[in-house]
Amino acid sequence: MLRDRPARETMREWPAAGGETGALIRAHDWARHPLGAIDGWSAALRVTVANVVNSPVPKVLMWGRDGIMLYNDAYREIAGAHHPFALGKSAAVVFPEIWDWNRSILERGFAGEVVSYRDQPLTLMRDGRPAELFFDLFYTPVFEADGSVGGVLCTVLDNTARLTLERRLAASEAELRAVTDALPLLVSFIDRDYVYRYANQHYYEWFGIELADVVGRHTRDVIGEENFARRRPLMERALAGETIVEDAVIRRSDGSWRRTDIRYLPRRDADGAVSGFQVIVMDVEERVLREEALNASNARFRAAMEAMHGVLWTNDAEGRMVGEQIGWAMLTGQTPEQYQGYGWADAVHPDDAEASVAAWREAVESKSTFIFEHRVRRHCGAWRTFAVRAVPRLDAHGEVAEWVGVHTDITHQRAAEAALRDHAEQLERQIRHRERAEEQLRHLNETLETRVIAEIASRHEAERRLAQAQKMETVGKLTGGVAHDFNNLLQVVSGNLQLLQKDIAGNARAEARVANALAGVSRGSRLAAQLLAFGRRQALEPKVVNVTRFVSGMDDMLRRAIGEGIEVETIFGGGLWNTFIDPGQIENALLNLAINARDAMEGQGKLTIELVNAHLDDEYARRHDEVTPGQYVMLAVTDTGCGMSDDVVGKVFEPFFSTKAEGKGSGLGLSMVYGFVKQSGGHVNIYSEPGHGTTIKLYLPRAMESEDVEVAVDNGPITGGTETVLVVEDDDEVRATVVEMLGDLGYRVLKAVDAQSALNVVESGIAIDLLFTDVVMPGTLKSPELARKARERLPDIAVLFTSGYTENSIVHGGRLDAGLELLSKPYSREALARKIRHVLANQGQRRELQAPRAVPPVAGPAPMRRNVLLVEDDPMIRSATAEVLQEAGHVVVDAASAEEAMAALQTAPIDVLVTDVHLPGSSGLELAARAAELRPGIRIVVASGDVGMVREVLPSAHLLAKPYGARDVLAILHDRTGERSLAHEGGE
């Protein structure tokens, strides 16, 4: 028995068991250790050590203040390379890197404190390098028999591996979430207990739910009891290891239903067991719709082919028929060898074959849809009419892969169409008659009382409008008549002053006085123009204008006009439309409105200019006179001035009405704005309150075309001529002045006091080159009729109108009638000279091109074929010149204006530009300059009756003097004119 053995032998077998560390304690010579021999240890120490070495949990006893370490086998992993050295050594020696930590623990333990930590990080040396480890630590003081603390027992659990795995798992899940959140898929994971463990962001967005509503919850609670019961068999198959693929319709959070592809993918753990299944949901709604559309399109195509009994055929990308074409062979009876390539054309009627092949090749070159009709010989020999349509099928690179075409027999259709049209027209007439009868019946069935009330109200309103219209018309006629007489007067004064300038040349004082007098004439002309604008009787020159850019360009002018004391703000709406308006008139209108606003604000305040797109509907038009419903650009000018009462607002547009002090304004500014906008097809509205400022809104009609280019024309020296001019003018002084001015320019002048007298002169047989007539003439014979009769008697006569008041005889809608030339009064000697040369040159050109042509070949080598851009506003000159060039083998692109020509220059390869100088809107000289910049090396040919001006402005241009013949234009086109062209132009 143990108690019978000697005590030393018993201590030698202690502690019992304890594995390796128990054996090491038993074998250690403790007599040489500071703890002393085991039999000298206290009972508390021995009991604690015996419990430690036999514990399966890592434990270490730190005994005494130095923390002598006594531990068990489970602790060896924590001691690491320090084992077995650490057994019996001080914690300060074994783990110096954490001695501060252990010393603090010992102090708290010797104070009797129990301490514990969860996942405590400690940095220990491992393989010579510091490593961060995580432990659960439980420190318990060990009490001696007398109640004192002998040491501290530490239970250690190493959580490093677990925490490292958890961190890796968290990082892996974060990476997985980042990937799946980026996918346009619904991704989730459900474990074997049907609990959601993961769902990506797209999943939450699809169903409009939060993370807390999904992860950690049973599938039944997330998708609903009924849906879960329906899908559970599929889930069970997935948990059994089967991959499930299913099509389903799922509702989104916005209420829409989307067709989807759902897949259950089993997930297996390291042992191969199914731990759950991944749910992948792909939205295939767009794909299904495309497939359905494609299937429907194919079905429609097959049905259409069956319905119309068309013959389907295909050609290769170059337009040749290749391979077997069953439909074409059945129709024509041709063999594959016969219809290959362009052999199919042999089955087309001989009268149609050449045009068919040419049109087909053009469609192939342009890759555009081919639409044609021709006659085809059937296999039986009968000719039938077919409608042909072919479209290119493009590959992924946008290149033509093949052509697909259909021949549809329309022989009976064409034969029946005429009768069908007649029948349809008859039915339409019958329907219109019936509808009118029904409409009249409906009106008659309306209550008499309603009609009477409406008629009375309408009559009162009509009377009011009529009175206002009559008033404005009367004032308009008055101002127009005044302007007419005033312009005649100004023409007399201006003409004589210009004639006087030659007589006083060299007398500086007299020249200055004449210049001042001419400046007064100019101011008077502007006043007359304002009167005509109010009366809506001015000849406008409207263009397509970008008002945004136009107003921005006036910024400096407006600021100078209104002064620094007024703040100017401009507001432009997005995507503003272009307008069809006279740029000079809208500039005057805006300047007038700004100056009126300045005066209303007495030089201090804020002026706001706003531009927006506007639509005036039918209701608005019913409430406002002369308004046409439609689209407009609204230009609003708002000031912070004194404002106006309703009485004043009702009169502001009347001529000579002004709220300004005597001598501060003519009262024509707003009248001019009103008349100009109305004549342009626009609308004016005014909003004002006393003390709250004024807003005037101009509604300018929208233009669908691109903006016209504004061009400043350079003018060279003026020239006269020796032709005979018949001047028709009822005002004696004007007539005398004009006759002297023309005589001074070298012309032979005839004169007449009215249209009838002028006709008598024409009928006398005298050779007359130009009829220069005022528009407004006394007597029954009017100027337009005089011009018509004069052309009947003298086909080569040129006609130029002049007037200070055009009425509606040659100007309609504010624009000069097509084909007419007008010189507005008062005009300068220079303007008169240039206009007459231009009109005579154009008339001579018409005469030259109307004459029978026998164009001899141009000397020298055969001319090269050129692409010619011909720019001429006179349609007859343009047509005849184009014919000459085309007969010579050239390709001609013609244009009636510089704007049309610029579009052609930017889109077509042009070798030669042939342009007139005087074009509507923009100058041919400016066009030529821009063409030279746009296409370096282009040949510039300028046609004009005023070659002096051309030489001064464009000295490098080739000159073609009007009138020119076919030989002239062909010769100068190929630069084979030599000195002859200069002589023809009147050069040296």
Stockholm file with secondary structure:
# STOCKHOLM 1.0

chainA/1-988         MLRDRPARETMREWPAAGGETGALIRAHDWARHPLGAIDGWSAALRVTVANVVNSPVPKVLMWGRDGIMLYNDAYREIAGAHHPFALGKSAAVVFPEIWDWNRSILERGFAGEVVSYRDQPLTLMRDGRPAELFFDLFYTPVFEADGSVGGVLCTVLDNTARLTLERRLAASEAELRAVTDALPLLVSFIDRDYVYRYANQHYYEWFGIELADVVGRHTRDVIGEENFARRRPLMERALAGETIVEDAVIRRSDGSWRRTDIRYLPRRDADGAVSGFQVIVMDVEERVLREEALNASNARFRAAMEAMHGVLWTNDAEGRMVGEQIGWAMLTGQTPEQYQGYGWADAVHPDDAEASVAAWREAVESKSTFIFEHRVRRHCGAWRTFAVRAVPRLDAHGEVAEWVGVHTDITHQRAAEAALRDHAEQLERQIRHRERAEEQLRHLNETLETRVIAEIASRHEAERRLAQAQKMETVGKLTGGVAHDFNNLLQVVSGNLQLLQKDIAGNARAEARVANALAGVSRGSRLAAQLLAFGRRQALEPKVVNVTRFVSGMDDMLRRAIGEGIEVETIFGGGLWNTFIDPGQIENALLNLAINARDAMEGQGKLTIELVNAHLDDEYARRHDEVTPGQYVMLAVTDTGCGMSDDVVGKVFEPFFSTKAEGKGSGLGLSMVYGFVKQSGGHVNIYSEPGHGTTIKLYLPRAMESEDVEVAVDNGPITGGTETVLVVEDDDEVRATVVEMLGDLGYRVLKAVDAQSALNVVESGIAIDLLFTDVVMPGTLKSPELARKARERLPDIAVLFTSGYTENSIVHGGRLDAGLELLSKPYSREALARKIRHVLANQGQRRELQAPRAVPPVAGPAPMRRNVLLVEDDPMIRSATAEVLQEAGHVVVDAASAEEAMAALQTAPIDVLVTDVHLPGSSGLELAARAAELRPGIRIVVASGDVGMVREVLPSAHLLAKPYGARDVLAILHDRTGERSLAHEGGE
#=GR chainA/1-988 SS CGGGSCHHHHHHTCSCCCHHHHHHHHHSCGGGSTTCCGGGSCHHHHHHHHHHHTCSSCEEEEETTTTEEEECGGGHHHHGGGTTTTTTSBHHHHCGGGHHHHHHHHHHHHTTCCEEEEEEEEEEEETTEEEEEEEEEEEEEEECTTSCEEEEEEEEEECHHHHHHHHHHHHHHHHHHHHHHHSSEEEEEEETTSBEEEECHHHHHHHTCCGGGTTTSBHHHHHCHHHHHHHHHHHHHHHTTCCEEEEEEEECTTSCEEEEEEEEEEEECTTSCEEEEEEEEEECHHHHHHHHHHHHHHHHHHHHHHHHTCEEEEEETTSCBCSCCHHHHHHHCCCHHHHTBTGGGGGBCHHHHHHHHHHHHHHHHHTCCEEEEEEEECTTSCEEEEEEEEEEEECTTSCEEEEEEEEEECHHHHHHHHHHHHHHHHHHHHHHHHHHHHHHHHHHHSCHHHHHHHHHHHHHHHHHHHHHHHHHHHHHHHHHHHHHHHHHHHHHHHHHHHHHHHHTTTCHHHHHHHHHHHHHHHHHHHHHHHHHHHTTCSCCCCEEECHHHHHHHTHHHHHHHHCTTEEEEEEECTTCCEEEECHHHHHHHHHHHHHHHHHHHTTCEEEEEEEEEEEECHHHHHHSTTCCCEEEEEEEEEECSCCCCHHHHTTTTSTTCCSSCTTSCCSCHHHHHHHHHHHTTCEEEEEECTTSCEEEEEEEEEECSCCCCCCCCCCCCCCCCCCEEEEECSCHHHHHHHHHHHHHTTCEEEEESSHHHHHHHHHTTCCCSEEEEESSCSSSSCHHHHHHHHHHHCTTCEEEEEESCCTTTSEETTEECTTCCEEESSCCHHHHHHHHHHHHHHHHHHHHHHSCCCCCCCSSSCCCCCEEEEECSSHHHHHHHHHHHHHTTCEEEEESSHHHHHHHHHHSCCSEEEEESCCSSSCHHHHHHHHHHHSTTCEEEEEESCHHHHHHHCTTSEEEESSCCHHHHHHHHTTCCHHHHHHHTTCC
#=GC SS_cons         CGGGSCHHHHHHTCSCCCHHHHHHHHHSCGGGSTTCCGGGSCHHHHHHHHHHHTCSSCEEEEETTTTEEEECGGGHHHHGGGTTTTTTSBHHHHCGGGHHHHHHHHHHHHTTCCEEEEEEEEEEEETTEEEEEEEEEEEEEEECTTSCEEEEEEEEEECHHHHHHHHHHHHHHHHHHHHHHHSSEEEEEEETTSBEEEECHHHHHHHTCCGGGTTTSBHHHHHCHHHHHHHHHHHHHHHTTCCEEEEEEEECTTSCEEEEEEEEEEEECTTSCEEEEEEEEEECHHHHHHHHHHHHHHHHHHHHHHHHTCEEEEEETTSCBCSCCHHHHHHHCCCHHHHTBTGGGGGBCHHHHHHHHHHHHHHHHHTCCEEEEEEEECTTSCEEEEEEEEEEEECTTSCEEEEEEEEEECHHHHHHHHHHHHHHHHHHHHHHHHHHHHHHHHHHHSCHHHHHHHHHHHHHHHHHHHHHHHHHHHHHHHHHHHHHHHHHHHHHHHHHHHHHHHHTTTCHHHHHHHHHHHHHHHHHHHHHHHHHHHTTCSCCCCEEECHHHHHHHTHHHHHHHHCTTEEEEEEECTTCCEEEECHHHHHHHHHHHHHHHHHHHTTCEEEEEEEEEEEECHHHHHHSTTCCCEEEEEEEEEECSCCCCHHHHTTTTSTTCCSSCTTSCCSCHHHHHHHHHHHTTCEEEEEECTTSCEEEEEEEEEECSCCCCCCCCCCCCCCCCCCEEEEECSCHHHHHHHHHHHHHTTCEEEEESSHHHHHHHHHTTCCCSEEEEESSCSSSSCHHHHHHHHHHHCTTCEEEEEESCCTTTSEETTEECTTCCEEESSCCHHHHHHHHHHHHHHHHHHHHHHSCCCCCCCSSSCCCCCEEEEECSSHHHHHHHHHHHHHTTCEEEEESSHHHHHHHHHHSCCSEEEEESCCSSSCHHHHHHHHHHHSTTCEEEEEESCHHHHHHHCTTSEEEESSCCHHHHHHHHTTCCHHHHHHHTTCC
//
